[in-house]
């Protein structure tokens, strides 16, 4: 092992470049090509990779420092038999760094005719090829100016924006996000206005360095029209981030325009993206306008997901357009928000309802003899059993506050139940179920279900639930994952009961077993508590006398 100095390599003819990020710390083990720091001028940013693997002993730069070629970055205890002399600049054997010429006023632009259609192409970007398009900043019909950014390209080490050399109106866009482009690739066709920008040298156009080495690997590639000048989003804000941070954001599906940067000059750091994602998951951060206009068509809440696929299905066969019902249009965005924002866990179990089903049949026969209109359903018993479980495990009868820092424990037991209607599911609520008998619960359920089918439920009939039950027992299936109805923290799903052989300690006996599916918010309920709730509920359903204890 030996001590090696790692210095700023050849970055062209620019000097006194500001350090905007230091990406490593003392004691950290680093690898060859690992980014050490990000430098930035007014037009370009670049990441400096390590030419040596080892453990960092000293850092010689900090954010805000000005550095040039040869400035000492750090001292490390190198792995292997590295050179005993400090490498002042990378050489061909030390993973040198070819930089990329900034495309500020490219010669690859079209002719300087004062009017007519002009092709704008990718200018000289050094010896890199097949660079990915990560942003297209203009669209057909836009009026653009000279030097206006048209697209952002990115390699694994740098991002660069391609400026326009011609003012005019965009007639055709020839690239899209995900395309691979090289020098000379056609970007767009413009109906020119006035004379084209004069051809300029890279040195005059931007401080990005020219290519100085043929070695292709560990390049601190200069970024033309840097991310500092990233395009404004819909809200008019700018996203300032280095190439590695932009790549990290894309891997997580984060829209940088929604992240607040805490670095120098409001630059977005990796920690800012991590904190943003944590906030989205915790429900403390939502996209702008999410409360009034929930996300549609599969777009994430605050997450930059791929656009919803749009296809002409008629080319595959006959199609018919059927509008969604009003209920589905209203409930869809809420279900999507709940699924995205709440970390769901579902506990599957079975309850032995053999004796309960016998009692239910006997009770209904007695009601029929007395000319009573009451008809007990299994769901009425489950509602009563759920109240007993909620009292034993009060975290399930609760909601998180707006900041996600406190649990609001409710002292009332209002149980929502999903009712199937011709237009979709609605959720009426049995208020104060703890204060009502099973017959009264069954009677209210019948009344509310009839109103739901007729579309006559009122707002108060569907408000105030502290826990919800979704029963598919009358249809079939063995288990499913019900989606939690925010701001509740749990929901119980019921599946069709069936006769199964159950071991009683001596022999297998036929028992009527009903599947249960308990989804809960993992921020509030851990797995052990979820399992205990599910087991206790099954015990109560097996012997309803437990509700009296």
N, C-alpha and C positions, 0 to 999 in steps of 0.2 A: 504494500500500500504506500502511496506517496501523495504529497500535497500538490495540488494543481490549481492554478489561477484560471478562471474563466472570464474572458473579456468580451466587450461588444465587438462583433465581427465587422467586416466591411459592409457598410450600409449605404454606400454611395458617397456623394459629395455633400451630404447634409451633416450639420454639426449642432451641438447643444439641443439634442432632442429630449423632450420631457419624458420622464418615467411616470406612467399613469397607473401601473399595477406592478406589484411584486408578487409573483405567483408561488414562491417557495419560502421556506423558513429554515432557520438554523436547526440542525439535527435531522432534517428530512433526507431520506435516501432518494436520489433522483436517477433517472435513466438518460441515456443518450437520446437526443431530440426532444426531451421534455421541455416545455416552455418555462422560461425562468422569469421573464418580465415582459411587459408590454410598453412600447415606446410610441409617442405620438407627436406629430407636427400638426400644423393647422390644416393639412391636406391628407395626411396619411397616418396609419397606425401599423405597427409591426410587432410581432412576438419574437423574442430572442430565444432560440433553442439551445440546450446544453450540448457541448461537443464531447462530454465526458460523463460516465456514470460514477456515482460515489455518494458520500455523505457530506452534507454542507457543514463546514466548520465556522465560516464567517460570511455575512452578507455585507457588501460594500456599497450598496445603493438603497435608496428608499423612495417612496412616492414623492414626486415633486422635484427630484434631482434632474439636472441636465447632463446628458451623456453624449459621447461621440465615439467614433471608431477607436478601439483600444482602451476604453474606460473599463476599469476592473469591476466586474459584477459580483463575484463571490469567490471564495476559496473553499475547495472541497478536498476531502480525503478520497482519492480516486481508487476505483477498483481496477485490478489487473495491473499490467506493467505499462502504465501510461507514460507519456513523456515527462521527464523531470523538469523540463523548462515550461514555463507558462505559455500557453498558446496565445499569442497576441491577436491573431486573426485565424479563422478557420482555413485550413488548406484542403487540397483535394482528398487527402487521407484522413482528414479530421471532420468529415461531414460538412463541407463548406456551404455557404449560404447564397444561392443566387437570388437576387432581388428582382422585382418586377417593375418595369417602367410604368409610371403612372399615366393612365390614358386620359390626360386632361384635354389635349387638342390633337387627336390622332390624325396621322396621314392617311389612315384607312377610310376616312370619311369621304363622302361623295364630292363631286365637283362643286366649284364655287359659283355656280350659275345663280343669278339673282332671283329666279323663279322656276317653277316646274317641280317635278317629283325628284326627290333626292334619296338615295340609299345611305343609311347610316350603319356602319359595321363595327365590329369589335376591333379596337385599335391594337397597337403593339403592346402586349402585356408580358413581354419577356418570353422565355422559352417554355412556359407552361402551356399545356393543351388540355382540352376536354374539361374546362372549368365549369362547375355547376352554377346554373342560374338559381338564386335563392329568392329574389324579389324582382318583379316587373313593376315599375313605378308609374308607367303611363298607359293610356288606353287609346283606342281609336277615337278620334274626334278631339283629343286634348290639344290645346295650343301650348307649344313648348318654346323655351328660350335657349340661346346658346349657353352651354355649360350646365344646363339643367340635367340632373341625374335621371337616367333612363332605366337602369337595371343594376342589381347588385350581383356580383359573382363571388364565389368563395371556394378556396381550396381548404385543405385541412389545417393550414397555418395562417391564412389571411383572407380578408374580404376586400373587394374593390368595387367601387361604383363607376359605371360608364357614363360620362357626360355627353351631352349632345353637342355636335359641332355646327348645328344648323337650327335656326329659328323657323317655326312654321306650324302646320297642323298635321297631326299624326293620321296617316291614311291607312297604314297596315302595320300590325305588330307581328313580327316573324319569330319571336321566341316566347317561351312560357316557362314558368317555374318548373325546375327539374331537368330542363334541357342542358346538354353539355355543349359548350361553345369554345372556340379558339380564335386567334387573330384572324380577322377577315370574315367571320360569321356575320351574316346579315341580321341586324337587330330590328330595324323598322324602316318604313318608307314614309317620308315627310313631304308634304307640299310646301316648298320652301318659301320663306318671306325674307327678302333682302339678301345680302351677300353672306356666304358661308364664313365661318370663323377662319382666319388665316391659319395655315399650317404652322405649328409651333414645335419646338423641341421639347423633349420630356423635361429637361433641366429647367427650361423657362416656364413650363406649364405647372409643374408641381415639384415639391422637394423629394419625391420618391426616387430612390436610387436606380441607376441603370444596372443591367445584369453584368456581373463581374466574374462569374465563375460558371463552369459547365457542370459542376457537381450538382445532382438533382435532389438531395435528400433533406438536409437539415436547414432549409432556407428560412431566414426571417424575412418573409415576403412582404414587400411594401404594399400598402393599400392605397389605391388612388381614390381621391374624393372620399375621404375616410368615413367610417361608421359614425363619426361625430356629426356628419352632415346627413345622417339617415333621414329618410323621408318622413314627413309628419303623418300621423295616423288621423283617423276621422276626427278626433278631438283636437287636432292641431299640436299635439305634443311631439317631442323628439325622443328617439331612443338612442342613448349613447352606450355602446358596449364594444368590447374587443371581440375579435373573431372567435376565440375559444369560448367566451361567454355566450355569444350568439349560437354557436354550435350546441352548447349545453342547453340553452333555452329550447332549441328546436327538438332536441332529443326528448325533452319533457313535454313538448307541445305547448310551450308558453309563448303568448304574444307579448313581445318586449314592450310594446306601446302601453301596456297596462301595469308595468313594473316600475316602481319608484327607485331610482338609483341613489345609493348612499356614498358612492365613491367621489373622488375629486371631480368637480364640474358636473355633479349629478350623474356620474357614470354608473351604469348598472354593473354590479359585481355578482359573482356566482352566489354569494350568500343572499343577495337580494332576491334572486330567482328562487332559491330554496325556501326563503321565508314567504315568498308569494304563494308558492305551491302549498306550503303548510297552511296558510290562511285560507286558500280555496277549499282544501280538504276539510279544514275545521269549520268551514261555513262562516268565517269572519270576514272573508273577502268575496265579493261578487263582481261580475262584470258591470260596467256602467249601464244604468237603466234596467238592470236585471229585475228589479221589483215591479216595474211597470210593463216591461216587455221581455218576458222569459225567453231563453234561448230556443231556437226552432231548428227543425230539420237536422238534428244530430250535432249542431255546433255546441262545443263545451262551454260551461260557465267560466269565463275567464281563461279558457284554454283554446289555443289556436289549432283546432283539429282540422283534418282534411275536409274540404267542402263536400256536401252531400252529393252523391253521384246523380247525374241527370241523364237519362237515357230515353230514346224514342222506342218505347216498348212495342209499338205497333209494327215495327219491322220484323218482330219475332212471331207475331200472331195477332189475332183480334183482341182488342182491349175495350174496356168500358170505364168511364169516369164516374166515380161515386163519391160525392162530397162526404167528409167526416161529419158525424152528428155534432150538434152544439155541445153536448156533454163531453165528447171525446176531444173537441177543440179546446175546451176549457181545462179538462183534466190532464191532457197530454203534456203541456209545458210543466205543470206541477209535478207529474210523475217523473219527468226527465230531470228536473231540478233535484228532486229528492234522491233519485238514483245516483246522480253525479256528486251531490254534496254530502251525502250520508254514507259513511263506511259500513256497509251492510254485512252482517254475519247471520246465517240461518241455521238454527238447531232443529234437526229432524228427530221425531220421536213417535211413539205409538201409545195410545191410551186404551185400556181394557174397559169398554163401555157395555159389556154383556149385561150386567145387572141393571145398569142405568137404562138401557133400552127396554128391558122387561118392565121396569117401573113406569117408563114413559107410556108404553102401550096400555098398561093397566089403568094409569091415570086418565088417559084419553078415553078409554072405554067407560070409566066412571062419569066423566064429564058428559059424554054422549047420552048416557042413561038419564042424567039430570037435566037434559035439554040445554046444557051450557054450550055457548059458542066458542069457548076457549079450546084451543088445540095446542098442546105442548109440542115443541120441536126440540131436536137435539141441541140446536144453537142456543135456545133459551137456557138450557142447563149449562152450556159452556160459558155463556155470559156470567152466570152466577158463580161458576167455578173460577173464572178469570178474576173476578173481584176478590175472591179469597186469596188467589196467588198474588195479586197486586198489593194487597194489605201485607202479605208476608215479605214481599220484595218491592218496597216502595220506589226504588230507582226506576222501575218500569212504568210507574204512574207519574211521570215527570217530564220536564222539557229543559233543554239547555237555554240559558239566556242569550241575548243577541251577541255578546262577546265570546261565547263559548267557554266562559270561566266559572260559571256557577250553575248548579242544578236547581230548578224550581220544582219542589216536591208538592204535589197537589193533594189536597185533603178531600177531594170529591172523586167519584167513580162514574164517569160518563163513558159508556161503551158504544163505539161506533160499529155498525155492521154493514158489510157490503151487500147491496140489494141489486139484483140483476133486473134491468129494464130493457125494453126494445131499443132504446137509444144508447145503452151503455150502463156501466156500474155507477151507482151513487151510494153515498154513505150516510144514512140516517143515524141518529144518536139516541140511545136510551139514557136519559138523564137520571142521575142518582140511583144507579142500579143496585147499590149496596142496601138501599132502603126499600127495595121492592122484592116481592116473592116471585117465584118462577112463573106462576100463572099470569101475574100482572105484566111481567117482562114479555111473555109470549103474546099477550093480547096487544101490547103496544107495538111489538114487532109486526104483527099482522096489519095493524092500522097504518103504520109508517110505510110498510112495503106496498100496500095498496095505493097510497098517495104517490109513492115513487113510480109505480107502473103507469099511473095516470098523468104523470108529470106535474103533480100539484104540491110537491114538497116546498116548504118555505125555507128561507135562509136559516132561521133559528133551529129548524128541524135537523140541520146538518152541521151545526156548530158546537164547539165546546168539548169534543171528544178528548179523553185522556188516554185511550187505548182502543185499538180497532181489531175486529175479527173479520176475516174473509173466508167464507165457507163455500167450498166446491163439492161438498159431500153429496149433493143431489145430482151431480153430473158425473164424477168419476175421477180417476187419477190416484196416484199414491203419495205424491209430495210435490211441492212447488216452492218458489221463493217469492213471497209477497213483498211489495215495496212499501217501506215505512211511510206513513202519512205525516210529514212534518207539520207542526213542531213536536209531534209525538216521538218517542224513542223506541217503540216496538210495535209489532203487529203480529197477530196469530193467524195462521192459515189452517183450515181444516179440510181433510180429504175424505173420500168415501170409505166408510167402515166395511170391513169384510171379515168372514170367518177364517181364522187361522189356528193351526195346532200350537198350543202353548204348554210348555212343561210345567206341571204343578208340583214337582218334586218327586213324584212317583210315576207319572205317566203324562202323555200328551192328551190334552183335552181341547175341544173346540171352543174358542172364545171369539167374541166380536171385537176386533181391534180397529181403532180409528187413527189414521195418520195425522200428526200435527206438525206444522212448520212454523217455527218462531223466528222471525227476523228481528234483529235488534241493532241499535246504534252502538258500534264498538267503541265510540268515544265515551259512552256512559256505562255500558254494560260489558264486562269481560266475559270470556268464554265459560268460566266456572259458574258465574252467576246465571248466565243464560241457560246452562244445562240444569242447574238446580231449579230454576223457575219451571222449565219444561217438565222435569221429573215430578215436581210437586203438583203441577196442574194435572198430570196423568193420575197421580194418586187420588186427587180430589174427585176426578171424573169416575174413577173406579169405585169410590165410596163417598157419595155426596154428604154423608154424615160429618165429614171433616169440616164442612162449612159452618157447622154449629159450634166448633171448638174455638 
